[in-house]
Amino acid sequence: MEVRFYNSVSDNRLRYAVIVSRSNGKWVFCKHRDRKTLEVPGGRREVNEAISETAARELREETGAVAFSLFPVCVYSVIGDDGTESFGMLYFAEIFEFSSDLQYEIEQICLLDGMPQAWTYPQIQPRLIEEVIQRRFII
């Protein structure tokens, strides 16, 4: 598996939005109710949805964020073992306020000073965070 980064691709190739997030100086991670690992918020684009709308919707659904700033970072792709390349848009968000309850598949939001020990997608998500840091969205 390989992760690549691009400045842009055709909009119709963007299938996912992933949002590296911070709140009050801490990293924001999600714990899905069916897993013991942590992950960065994100998900699949719906039909006729702008990729920026996907990012905002997924951030609200997976973190309970109700007040946030959202910034596009770059396009990323994941090349699977079969050679298939899937594209997504990487975002950075600063979350200012969370809802008191989570209504979707996420069981818990974790605010961490550093990176988690157990990742849901260990070959992908640490690379996405590194890219956000390298592009100076986080200082």
N, CA, C and O atoms as a GROMACS GRO file, in nm:
protein
  556
    1MET      N    1   0.085  -0.118   0.000
    1MET     CA    2   0.000   0.000   0.000
    1MET      C    3   0.089   0.124   0.000
    1MET      O    4   0.190   0.130   0.070
    2GLU      N    5   0.049   0.222  -0.080
    2GLU     CA    6   0.127   0.345  -0.092
    2GLU      C    7   0.034   0.465  -0.086
    2GLU      O    8  -0.077   0.461  -0.139
    3VAL      N    9   0.079   0.573  -0.021
    3VAL     CA   10   0.005   0.699  -0.014
    3VAL      C   11   0.081   0.802  -0.096
    3VAL      O   12   0.202   0.817  -0.080
    4ARG      N   13   0.010   0.872  -0.184
    4ARG     CA   14   0.068   0.978  -0.267
    4ARG      C   15  -0.008   1.107  -0.246
    4ARG      O   16  -0.123   1.106  -0.200
    5PHE      N   17   0.057   1.219  -0.279
    5PHE     CA   18  -0.006   1.350  -0.263
    5PHE      C   19   0.003   1.428  -0.394
    5PHE      O   20   0.102   1.420  -0.466
    6TYR      N   21  -0.104   1.502  -0.424
    6TYR     CA   22  -0.116   1.580  -0.547
    6TYR      C   23  -0.173   1.718  -0.512
    6TYR      O   24  -0.242   1.734  -0.412
    7ASN      N   25  -0.141   1.815  -0.595
    7ASN     CA   26  -0.202   1.946  -0.577
    7ASN      C   27  -0.347   1.946  -0.621
    7ASN      O   28  -0.430   2.016  -0.562
    8SER      N   29  -0.379   1.868  -0.726
    8SER     CA   30  -0.518   1.860  -0.771
    8SER      C   31  -0.536   1.739  -0.862
    8SER      O   32  -0.440   1.687  -0.919
    9VAL      N   33  -0.660   1.697  -0.873
    9VAL     CA   34  -0.703   1.598  -0.972
    9VAL      C   35  -0.844   1.640  -1.013
    9VAL      O   36  -0.903   1.729  -0.953
   10SER      N   37  -0.896   1.576  -1.113
   10SER     CA   38  -1.032   1.603  -1.157
   10SER      C   39  -1.128   1.576  -1.040
   10SER      O   40  -1.116   1.474  -0.972
   11ASP      N   41  -1.222   1.667  -1.020
   11ASP     CA   42  -1.316   1.656  -0.908
   11ASP      C   43  -1.390   1.522  -0.905
   11ASP      O   44  -1.416   1.468  -0.797
   12ASN      N   45  -1.423   1.469  -1.021
   12ASN     CA   46  -1.501   1.345  -1.024
   12ASN      C   47  -1.421   1.223  -0.976
   12ASN      O   48  -1.478   1.116  -0.957
   13ARG      N   49  -1.290   1.238  -0.956
   13ARG     CA   50  -1.207   1.128  -0.904
   13ARG      C   51  -1.201   1.127  -0.751
   13ARG      O   52  -1.157   1.028  -0.692
   14LEU      N   53  -1.245   1.236  -0.687
   14LEU     CA   54  -1.239   1.246  -0.541
   14LEU      C   55  -1.354   1.168  -0.478
   14LEU      O   56  -1.471   1.204  -0.491
   15ARG      N   57  -1.320   1.060  -0.409
   15ARG     CA   58  -1.420   0.972  -0.348
   15ARG      C   59  -1.433   0.990  -0.197
   15ARG      O   60  -1.537   0.957  -0.140
   16TYR      N   61  -1.328   1.042  -0.132
   16TYR     CA   62  -1.324   1.050   0.013
   16TYR      C   63  -1.279   1.189   0.059
   16TYR      O   64  -1.215   1.263  -0.016
   17ALA      N   65  -1.315   1.222   0.182
   17ALA     CA   66  -1.262   1.340   0.250
   17ALA      C   67  -1.211   1.293   0.385
   17ALA      O   68  -1.281   1.223   0.458
   18VAL      N   69  -1.089   1.333   0.418
   18VAL     CA   70  -1.031   1.303   0.549
   18VAL      C   71  -0.992   1.436   0.612
   18VAL      O   72  -0.936   1.523   0.546
   19ILE      N   73  -1.023   1.450   0.741
   19ILE     CA   74  -1.004   1.577   0.807
   19ILE      C   75  -0.912   1.561   0.928
   19ILE      O   76  -0.956   1.510   1.032
   20VAL      N   77  -0.788   1.604   0.918
   20VAL     CA   78  -0.697   1.608   1.031
   20VAL      C   79  -0.742   1.727   1.115
   20VAL      O   80  -0.754   1.838   1.065
   21SER      N   81  -0.766   1.702   1.244
   21SER     CA   82  -0.830   1.804   1.327
   21SER      C   83  -0.757   1.829   1.457
   21SER      O   84  -0.691   1.741   1.513
   22ARG      N   85  -0.772   1.954   1.503
   22ARG     CA   86  -0.719   1.992   1.635
   22ARG      C   87  -0.827   2.072   1.707
   22ARG      O   88  -0.914   2.133   1.646
   23SER      N   89  -0.818   2.067   1.840
   23SER     CA   90  -0.907   2.146   1.924
   23SER      C   91  -0.832   2.183   2.051
   23SER      O   92  -0.781   2.096   2.122
   24ASN      N   93  -0.826   2.311   2.079
   24ASN     CA   94  -0.755   2.359   2.198
   24ASN      C   95  -0.614   2.302   2.209
   24ASN      O   96  -0.570   2.263   2.317
   25GLY      N   97  -0.542   2.296   2.096
   25GLY     CA   98  -0.405   2.250   2.096
   25GLY      C   99  -0.386   2.100   2.100
   25GLY      O  100  -0.272   2.052   2.111
   26LYS      N  101  -0.494   2.024   2.091
   26LYS     CA  102  -0.486   1.878   2.096
   26LYS      C  103  -0.535   1.818   1.965
   26LYS      O  104  -0.618   1.876   1.896
   27TRP      N  105  -0.482   1.700   1.931
   27TRP     CA  106  -0.526   1.625   1.814
   27TRP      C  107  -0.661   1.563   1.843
   27TRP      O  108  -0.687   1.519   1.954
   28VAL      N  109  -0.747   1.560   1.741
   28VAL     CA  110  -0.880   1.502   1.756
   28VAL      C  111  -0.885   1.368   1.682
   28VAL      O  112  -0.858   1.361   1.562
   29PHE      N  113  -0.919   1.262   1.755
   29PHE     CA  114  -0.933   1.129   1.698
   29PHE      C  115  -1.068   1.072   1.737
   29PHE      O  116  -1.127   1.112   1.837
   30CYS      N  117  -1.115   0.977   1.657
   30CYS     CA  118  -1.245   0.913   1.679
   30CYS      C  119  -1.224   0.765   1.711
   30CYS      O  120  -1.132   0.701   1.659
   31LYS      N  121  -1.311   0.713   1.796
   31LYS     CA  122  -1.314   0.570   1.821
   31LYS      C  123  -1.449   0.518   1.773
   31LYS      O  124  -1.554   0.550   1.830
   32HIS      N  125  -1.446   0.438   1.669
   32HIS     CA  126  -1.566   0.376   1.614
   32HIS      C  127  -1.617   0.272   1.714
   32HIS      O  128  -1.537   0.204   1.778
   33ARG      N  129  -1.748   0.261   1.727
   33ARG     CA  130  -1.803   0.169   1.828
   33ARG      C  131  -1.770   0.022   1.802
   33ARG      O  132  -1.778  -0.059   1.895
   34ASP      N  133  -1.734  -0.015   1.679
   34ASP     CA  134  -1.703  -0.154   1.647
   34ASP      C  135  -1.553  -0.184   1.647
   34ASP      O  136  -1.512  -0.295   1.612
   35ARG      N  137  -1.469  -0.085   1.685
   35ARG     CA  138  -1.324  -0.106   1.682
   35ARG      C  139  -1.261  -0.058   1.812
   35ARG      O  140  -1.321   0.019   1.888
   36LYS      N  141  -1.140  -0.106   1.838
   36LYS     CA  142  -1.066  -0.065   1.957
   36LYS      C  143  -0.958   0.037   1.924
   36LYS      O  144  -0.884   0.080   2.012
   37THR      N  145  -0.949   0.075   1.797
   37THR     CA  146  -0.845   0.164   1.748
   37THR      C  147  -0.898   0.307   1.731
   37THR      O  148  -1.019   0.331   1.740
   38LEU      N  149  -0.807   0.400   1.706
   38LEU     CA  150  -0.846   0.540   1.682
   38LEU      C  151  -0.820   0.576   1.537
   38LEU      O  152  -0.735   0.517   1.470
   39GLU      N  153  -0.896   0.675   1.490
   39GLU     CA  154  -0.884   0.717   1.351
   39GLU      C  155  -0.911   0.865   1.337
   39GLU      O  156  -0.967   0.929   1.425
   40VAL      N  157  -0.869   0.918   1.224
   40VAL     CA  158  -0.894   1.057   1.187
   40VAL      C  159  -1.035   1.062   1.127
   40VAL      O  160  -1.074   0.970   1.055
   41PRO      N  161  -1.113   1.167   1.154
   41PRO     CA  162  -1.245   1.177   1.094
   41PRO      C  163  -1.238   1.178   0.941
   41PRO      O  164  -1.144   1.232   0.883
   42GLY      N  165  -1.338   1.120   0.879
   42GLY     CA  166  -1.344   1.120   0.733
   42GLY      C  167  -1.443   1.018   0.683
   42GLY      O  168  -1.496   0.937   0.760
   43GLY      N  169  -1.467   1.021   0.552
   43GLY     CA  170  -1.560   0.925   0.496
   43GLY      C  171  -1.582   0.945   0.348
   43GLY      O  172  -1.517   1.027   0.283
   44ARG      N  173  -1.675   0.868   0.299
   44ARG     CA  174  -1.706   0.861   0.156
   44ARG      C  175  -1.797   0.975   0.112
   44ARG      O  176  -1.888   1.016   0.184
   45ARG      N  177  -1.769   1.024  -0.006
   45ARG     CA  178  -1.849   1.129  -0.070
   45ARG      C  179  -1.982   1.071  -0.116
   45ARG      O  180  -1.986   0.962  -0.173
   46GLU      N  181  -2.090   1.144  -0.092
   46GLU     CA  182  -2.222   1.101  -0.138
   46GLU      C  183  -2.250   1.156  -0.278
   46GLU      O  184  -2.186   1.250  -0.322
   47VAL      N  185  -2.346   1.096  -0.346
   47VAL     CA  186  -2.383   1.136  -0.481
   47VAL      C  187  -2.424   1.283  -0.482
   47VAL      O  188  -2.500   1.327  -0.396
   48ASN      N  189  -2.374   1.358  -0.580
   48ASN     CA  190  -2.405   1.500  -0.599
   48ASN      C  191  -2.360   1.590  -0.484
   48ASN      O  192  -2.412   1.700  -0.468
   49GLU      N  193  -2.266   1.544  -0.404
   49GLU     CA  194  -2.217   1.622  -0.291
   49GLU      C  195  -2.080   1.682  -0.328
   49GLU      O  196  -1.993   1.611  -0.379
   50ALA      N  197  -2.061   1.810  -0.303
   50ALA     CA  198  -1.930   1.871  -0.322
   50ALA      C  199  -1.835   1.812  -0.220
   50ALA      O  200  -1.877   1.781  -0.108
   51ILE      N  201  -1.710   1.795  -0.255
   51ILE     CA  202  -1.615   1.732  -0.164
   51ILE      C  203  -1.599   1.815  -0.036
   51ILE      O  204  -1.575   1.759   0.071
   52SER      N  205  -1.611   1.946  -0.044
   52SER     CA  206  -1.606   2.030   0.076
   52SER      C  207  -1.726   2.002   0.167
   52SER      O  208  -1.714   2.007   0.289
   53GLU      N  209  -1.841   1.973   0.106
   53GLU     CA  210  -1.960   1.936   0.185
   53GLU      C  211  -1.938   1.801   0.254
   53GLU      O  212  -1.981   1.782   0.367
   54THR      N  213  -1.872   1.709   0.183
   54THR     CA  214  -1.839   1.579   0.243
   54THR      C  215  -1.755   1.600   0.367
   54THR      O  216  -1.782   1.541   0.472
   55ALA      N  217  -1.653   1.683   0.356
   55ALA     CA  218  -1.563   1.708   0.469
   55ALA      C  219  -1.638   1.766   0.588
   55ALA      O  220  -1.621   1.720   0.701
   56ALA      N  221  -1.720   1.867   0.564
   56ALA     CA  222  -1.794   1.930   0.674
   56ALA      C  223  -1.894   1.831   0.737
   56ALA      O  224  -1.908   1.826   0.859
   57ARG      N  225  -1.963   1.754   0.654
   57ARG     CA  226  -2.060   1.657   0.704
   57ARG      C  227  -1.992   1.549   0.788
   57ARG      O  228  -2.036   1.518   0.898
   58GLU      N  229  -1.884   1.493   0.736
   58GLU     CA  230  -1.813   1.388   0.808
   58GLU      C  231  -1.754   1.441   0.939
   58GLU      O  232  -1.756   1.371   1.040
   59LEU      N  233  -1.704   1.562   0.938
   59LEU     CA  234  -1.650   1.620   1.061
   59LEU      C  235  -1.760   1.634   1.166
   59LEU      O  236  -1.738   1.602   1.282
   60ARG      N  237  -1.876   1.683   1.125
   60ARG     CA  238  -1.989   1.695   1.219
   60ARG      C  239  -2.034   1.558   1.269
   60ARG      O  240  -2.053   1.538   1.389
   61GLU      N  241  -2.052   1.464   1.176
   61GLU     CA  242  -2.102   1.331   1.213
   61GLU      C  243  -2.005   1.255   1.303
   61GLU      O  244  -2.047   1.190   1.398
   62GLU      N  245  -1.876   1.263   1.272
   62GLU     CA  246  -1.781   1.177   1.342
   62GLU      C  247  -1.721   1.240   1.468
   62GLU      O  248  -1.667   1.168   1.552
   63THR      N  249  -1.728   1.370   1.482
   63THR     CA  250  -1.673   1.433   1.602
   63THR      C  251  -1.778   1.507   1.684
   63THR      O  252  -1.754   1.539   1.800
   64GLY      N  253  -1.892   1.535   1.626
   64GLY     CA  254  -1.991   1.618   1.693
   64GLY      C  255  -1.955   1.766   1.686
   64GLY      O  256  -2.013   1.846   1.759
   65ALA      N  257  -1.860   1.802   1.600
   65ALA     CA  258  -1.819   1.942   1.588
   65ALA      C  259  -1.937   2.027   1.543
   65ALA      O  260  -2.006   1.993   1.447
   66VAL      N  261  -1.960   2.137   1.613
   66VAL     CA  262  -2.067   2.229   1.575
   66VAL      C  263  -2.012   2.366   1.536
   66VAL      O  264  -2.081   2.445   1.471
   67ALA      N  265  -1.888   2.396   1.576
   67ALA     CA  266  -1.823   2.522   1.536
   67ALA      C  267  -1.679   2.488   1.499
   67ALA      O  268  -1.603   2.437   1.582
   68PHE      N  269  -1.643   2.516   1.374
   68PHE     CA  270  -1.510   2.480   1.327
   68PHE      C  271  -1.472   2.561   1.204
   68PHE      O  272  -1.558   2.617   1.136
   69SER      N  273  -1.341   2.566   1.178
   69SER     CA  274  -1.287   2.620   1.053
   69SER      C  275  -1.227   2.504   0.977
   69SER      O  276  -1.158   2.420   1.035
   70LEU      N  277  -1.253   2.500   0.847
   70LEU     CA  278  -1.212   2.387   0.763
   70LEU      C  279  -1.130   2.440   0.646
   70LEU      O  280  -1.172   2.533   0.577
   71PHE      N  281  -1.012   2.380   0.623
   71PHE     CA  282  -0.920   2.426   0.519
   71PHE      C  283  -0.877   2.310   0.430
   71PHE      O  284  -0.834   2.207   0.482
   72PRO      N  285  -0.888   2.322   0.298
   72PRO     CA  286  -0.835   2.217   0.210
   72PRO      C  287  -0.682   2.217   0.215
   72PRO      O  288  -0.619   2.323   0.217
   73VAL      N  289  -0.623   2.098   0.218
   73VAL     CA  290  -0.478   2.084   0.223
   73VAL      C  291  -0.425   2.039   0.087
   73VAL      O  292  -0.345   2.110   0.025
   74CYS      N  293  -0.468   1.923   0.040
   74CYS     CA  294  -0.424   1.870  -0.088
   74CYS      C  295  -0.503   1.743  -0.120
   74CYS      O  296  -0.581   1.695  -0.038
   75VAL      N  297  -0.482   1.692  -0.238
   75VAL     CA  298  -0.539   1.563  -0.279
   75VAL      C  299  -0.443   1.455  -0.235
   75VAL      O  300  -0.321   1.471  -0.245
   76TYR      N  301  -0.497   1.344  -0.187
   76TYR     CA  302  -0.415   1.228  -0.156
   76TYR      C  303  -0.470   1.109  -0.232
   76TYR      O  304  -0.586   1.109  -0.275
   77SER      N  305  -0.388   1.007  -0.248
   77SER     CA  306  -0.438   0.883  -0.305
   77SER      C  307  -0.377   0.767  -0.228
   77SER      O  308  -0.268   0.777  -0.171
   78VAL      N  309  -0.449   0.657  -0.230
   78VAL     CA  310  -0.401   0.533  -0.172
   78VAL      C  311  -0.398   0.431  -0.285
   78VAL      O  312  -0.498   0.408  -0.354
   79ILE      N  313  -0.281   0.371  -0.303
   79ILE     CA  314  -0.267   0.267  -0.405
   79ILE      C  315  -0.267   0.134  -0.332
   79ILE      O  316  -0.178   0.103  -0.254
   80GLY      N  317  -0.370   0.056  -0.361
   80GLY     CA  318  -0.386  -0.073  -0.296
   80GLY      C  319  -0.290  -0.177  -0.349
   80GLY      O  320  -0.218  -0.153  -0.446
   81ASP      N  321  -0.289  -0.291  -0.286
   81ASP     CA  322  -0.202  -0.401  -0.326
   81ASP      C  323  -0.231  -0.449  -0.468
   81ASP      O  324  -0.144  -0.507  -0.534
   82ASP      N  325  -0.355  -0.424  -0.516
   82ASP     CA  326  -0.391  -0.464  -0.652
   82ASP      C  327  -0.357  -0.358  -0.756
   82ASP      O  328  -0.385  -0.375  -0.874
   83GLY      N  329  -0.296  -0.246  -0.711
   83GLY     CA  330  -0.257  -0.139  -0.802
   83GLY      C  331  -0.364  -0.034  -0.825
   83GLY      O  332  -0.339   0.065  -0.895
   84THR      N  333  -0.481  -0.052  -0.769
   84THR     CA  334  -0.590   0.045  -0.785
   84THR      C  335  -0.561   0.170  -0.701
   84THR      O  336  -0.526   0.160  -0.584
   85GLU      N  337  -0.577   0.286  -0.764
   85GLU     CA  338  -0.553   0.413  -0.696
   85GLU      C  339  -0.686   0.480  -0.665
   85GLU      O  340  -0.765   0.507  -0.756
   86SER      N  341  -0.711   0.508  -0.536
   86SER     CA  342  -0.831   0.577  -0.490
   86SER      C  343  -0.793   0.716  -0.441
   86SER      O  344  -0.694   0.731  -0.368
   87PHE      N  345  -0.871   0.817  -0.481
   87PHE     CA  346  -0.838   0.956  -0.449
   87PHE      C  347  -0.933   1.013  -0.345
   87PHE      O  348  -1.052   0.980  -0.339
   88GLY      N  349  -0.876   1.102  -0.262
   88GLY     CA  350  -0.955   1.174  -0.164
   88GLY      C  351  -0.897   1.313  -0.146
   88GLY      O  352  -0.788   1.343  -0.193
   89MET      N  353  -0.971   1.396  -0.076
   89MET     CA  354  -0.925   1.531  -0.044
   89MET      C  355  -0.891   1.536   0.102
   89MET      O  356  -0.969   1.491   0.187
   90LEU      N  357  -0.774   1.590   0.132
   90LEU     CA  358  -0.727   1.603   0.269
   90LEU      C  359  -0.757   1.745   0.318
   90LEU      O  360  -0.729   1.842   0.248
   91TYR      N  361  -0.814   1.754   0.436
   91TYR     CA  362  -0.849   1.882   0.498
   91TYR      C  363  -0.784   1.894   0.635
   91TYR      O  364  -0.745   1.794   0.696
   92PHE      N  365  -0.774   2.018   0.682
   92PHE     CA  366  -0.738   2.045   0.821
   92PHE      C  367  -0.852   2.124   0.882
   92PHE      O  368  -0.908   2.214   0.820
   93ALA      N  369  -0.888   2.089   1.006
   93ALA     CA  370  -0.994   2.161   1.077
   93ALA      C  371  -0.947   2.201   1.216
   93ALA      O  372  -0.878   2.125   1.284
   94GLU      N  373  -0.985   2.319   1.255
   94GLU     CA  374  -0.972   2.363   1.393
   94GLU      C  375  -1.113   2.362   1.449
   94GLU      O  376  -1.200   2.435   1.400
   95ILE      N  377  -1.137   2.280   1.551
   95ILE     CA  378  -1.270   2.266   1.610
   95ILE      C  379  -1.278   2.353   1.734
   95ILE      O  380  -1.193   2.343   1.823
   96PHE      N  381  -1.381   2.438   1.740
   96PHE     CA  382  -1.398   2.530   1.852
   96PHE      C  383  -1.504   2.482   1.952
   96PHE      O  384  -1.499   2.518   2.069
   97GLU      N  385  -1.599   2.400   1.903
   97GLU     CA  386  -1.707   2.355   1.992
   97GLU      C  387  -1.759   2.220   1.943
   97GLU      O  388  -1.775   2.196   1.823
   98PHE      N  389  -1.786   2.131   2.040
   98PHE     CA  390  -1.842   2.000   2.012
   98PHE      C  391  -1.984   1.991   2.068
   98PHE      O  392  -2.016   2.055   2.168
   99SER      N  393  -2.068   1.912   2.003
   99SER     CA  394  -2.199   1.878   2.057
   99SER      C  395  -2.179   1.787   2.177
   99SER      O  396  -2.075   1.722   2.190
  100SER      N  397  -2.277   1.782   2.264
  100SER     CA  398  -2.264   1.697   2.384
  100SER      C  399  -2.294   1.550   2.357
  100SER      O  400  -2.265   1.465   2.441
  101ASP      N  401  -2.350   1.519   2.240
  101ASP     CA  402  -2.378   1.377   2.211
  101ASP      C  403  -2.337   1.341   2.069
  101ASP      O  404  -2.344   1.423   1.978
  102LEU      N  405  -2.295   1.215   2.053
  102LEU     CA  406  -2.257   1.162   1.922
  102LEU      C  407  -2.372   1.077   1.872
  102LEU      O  408  -2.422   0.990   1.945
  103GLN      N  409  -2.416   1.099   1.748
  103GLN     CA  410  -2.535   1.033   1.697
  103GLN      C  411  -2.509   0.927   1.593
  103GLN      O  412  -2.603   0.861   1.548
  104TYR      N  413  -2.387   0.907   1.553
  104TYR     CA  414  -2.359   0.813   1.445
  104TYR      C  415  -2.275   0.697   1.497
  104TYR      O  416  -2.290   0.658   1.613
  105GLU      N  417  -2.189   0.641   1.414
  105GLU     CA  418  -2.116   0.521   1.450
  105GLU      C  419  -1.997   0.544   1.543
  105GLU      O  420  -1.936   0.447   1.589
  106ILE      N  421  -1.964   0.668   1.572
  106ILE     CA  422  -1.850   0.698   1.657
  106ILE      C  423  -1.893   0.694   1.804
  106ILE      O  424  -1.992   0.757   1.843
  107GLU      N  425  -1.817   0.619   1.882
  107GLU     CA  426  -1.849   0.599   2.024
  107GLU      C  427  -1.785   0.704   2.114
  107GLU      O  428  -1.840   0.742   2.217
  108GLN      N  429  -1.666   0.751   2.074
  108GLN     CA  430  -1.592   0.841   2.161
  108GLN      C  431  -1.500   0.930   2.079
  108GLN      O  432  -1.445   0.888   1.977
  109ILE      N  433  -1.483   1.053   2.124
  109ILE     CA  434  -1.386   1.146   2.068
  109ILE      C  435  -1.271   1.156   2.167
  109ILE      O  436  -1.292   1.173   2.287
  110CYS      N  437  -1.149   1.144   2.116
  110CYS     CA  438  -1.030   1.150   2.200
  110CYS      C  439  -0.947   1.271   2.160
  110CYS      O  440  -0.912   1.286   2.044
  111LEU      N  441  -0.916   1.356   2.256
  111LEU     CA  442  -0.829   1.471   2.235
  111LEU      C  443  -0.694   1.435   2.295
  111LEU      O  444  -0.683   1.416   2.416
  112LEU      N  445  -0.592   1.427   2.210
  112LEU     CA  446  -0.460   1.379   2.252
  112LEU      C  447  -0.352   1.483   2.226
  112LEU      O  448  -0.360   1.562   2.132
  113ASP      N  449  -0.250   1.481   2.312
  113ASP     CA  450  -0.132   1.566   2.291
  113ASP      C  451  -0.045   1.512   2.178
  113ASP      O  452   0.018   1.590   2.106
  114GLY      N  453  -0.042   1.380   2.161
  114GLY     CA  454   0.040   1.316   2.059
  114GLY      C  455  -0.043   1.220   1.976
  114GLY      O  456  -0.165   1.229   1.970
  115MET      N  457   0.026   1.128   1.911
  115MET     CA  458  -0.040   1.032   1.823
  115MET      C  459  -0.084   0.908   1.901
  115MET      O  460  -0.022   0.872   2.001
  116PRO      N  461  -0.191   0.843   1.856
  116PRO     CA  462  -0.239   0.721   1.924
  116PRO      C  463  -0.143   0.604   1.904
  116PRO      O  464  -0.064   0.603   1.809
  117GLN      N  465  -0.151   0.508   1.992
  117GLN     CA  466  -0.073   0.385   1.980
  117GLN      C  467  -0.137   0.289   1.882
  117GLN      O  468  -0.067   0.221   1.806
  118ALA      N  469  -0.269   0.282   1.882
  118ALA     CA  470  -0.342   0.187   1.797
  118ALA      C  471  -0.424   0.262   1.694
  118ALA      O  472  -0.524   0.326   1.727
  119TRP      N  473  -0.381   0.254   1.567
  119TRP     CA  474  -0.448   0.322   1.456
  119TRP      C  475  -0.543   0.226   1.386
  119TRP      O  476  -0.515   0.106   1.378
  120THR      N  477  -0.654   0.276   1.335
  120THR     CA  478  -0.741   0.196   1.251
  120THR      C  479  -0.676   0.174   1.114
  120THR      O  480  -0.684   0.065   1.059
  121TYR      N  481  -0.612   0.277   1.060
  121TYR     CA  482  -0.548   0.270   0.929
  121TYR      C  483  -0.401   0.312   0.943
  121TYR      O  484  -0.364   0.421   0.900
  122PRO      N  485  -0.316   0.227   1.001
  122PRO     CA  486  -0.179   0.267   1.034
  122PRO      C  487  -0.089   0.295   0.914
  122PRO      O  488   0.011   0.364   0.928
  123GLN      N  489  -0.123   0.244   0.797
  123GLN     CA  490  -0.040   0.270   0.679
  123GLN      C  491  -0.079   0.399   0.608
  123GLN      O  492  -0.008   0.445   0.519
  124ILE      N  493  -0.193   0.456   0.646
  124ILE     CA  494  -0.245   0.573   0.574
  124ILE      C  495  -0.249   0.698   0.662
  124ILE      O  496  -0.189   0.799   0.628
  125GLN      N  497  -0.320   0.690   0.773
  125GLN     CA  498  -0.350   0.812   0.847
  125GLN      C  499  -0.228   0.883   0.908
  125GLN      O  500  -0.228   1.006   0.909
  126PRO      N  501  -0.127   0.814   0.958
  126PRO     CA  502  -0.008   0.888   1.003
  126PRO      C  503   0.057   0.968   0.890
  126PRO      O  504   0.109   1.077   0.913
  127ARG      N  505   0.055   0.915   0.768
  127ARG     CA  506   0.111   0.987   0.652
  127ARG      C  507   0.030   1.113   0.621
  127ARG      O  508   0.086   1.216   0.584
  128LEU      N  509  -0.103   1.104   0.637
  128LEU     CA  510  -0.186   1.221   0.612
  128LEU      C  511  -0.158   1.332   0.714
  128LEU      O  512  -0.151   1.450   0.678
  129ILE      N  513  -0.141   1.294   0.838
  129ILE     CA  514  -0.107   1.392   0.942
  129ILE      C  515   0.029   1.454   0.913
  129ILE      O  516   0.045   1.576   0.925
  130GLU      N  517   0.127   1.374   0.876
  130GLU     CA  518   0.260   1.425   0.841
  130GLU      C  519   0.251   1.529   0.729
  130GLU      O  520   0.319   1.631   0.733
  131GLU      N  521   0.166   1.502   0.630
  131GLU     CA  522   0.152   1.595   0.518
  131GLU      C  523   0.093   1.727   0.563
  131GLU      O  524   0.137   1.833   0.518
  132VAL      N  525  -0.006   1.723   0.651
  132VAL     CA  526  -0.065   1.847   0.703
  132VAL      C  527   0.040   1.927   0.778
  132VAL      O  528   0.048   2.049   0.764
  133ILE      N  529   0.122   1.859   0.858
  133ILE     CA  530   0.228   1.928   0.932
  133ILE      C  531   0.332   1.985   0.836
  133ILE      O  532   0.373   2.100   0.852
  134GLN      N  533   0.374   1.908   0.736
  134GLN     CA  534   0.475   1.955   0.640
  134GLN      C  535   0.427   2.076   0.561
  134GLN      O  536   0.507   2.162   0.525
  135ARG      N  537   0.299   2.082   0.536
  135ARG     CA  538   0.245   2.197   0.461
  135ARG      C  539   0.213   2.314   0.553
  135ARG      O  540   0.151   2.411   0.511
  136ARG      N  541   0.256   2.304   0.677
  136ARG     CA  542   0.250   2.411   0.776
  136ARG      C  543   0.109   2.453   0.816
  136ARG      O  544   0.085   2.570   0.845
  137PHE      N  545   0.017   2.361   0.818
  137PHE     CA  546  -0.115   2.392   0.870
  137PHE      C  547  -0.112   2.388   1.022
  137PHE      O  548  -0.196   2.449   1.088
  138ILE      N  549  -0.014   2.315   1.077
  138ILE     CA  550   0.001   2.304   1.222
  138ILE      C  551   0.144   2.345   1.257
  138ILE      O  552   0.240   2.293   1.201
  139ILE      N  553   0.156   2.436   1.348
  139ILE     CA  554   0.290   2.484   1.387
  139ILE      C  555   0.316   2.446   1.531
  139ILE      O  556   0.423   2.476   1.584
   0.00000   0.00000   0.00000
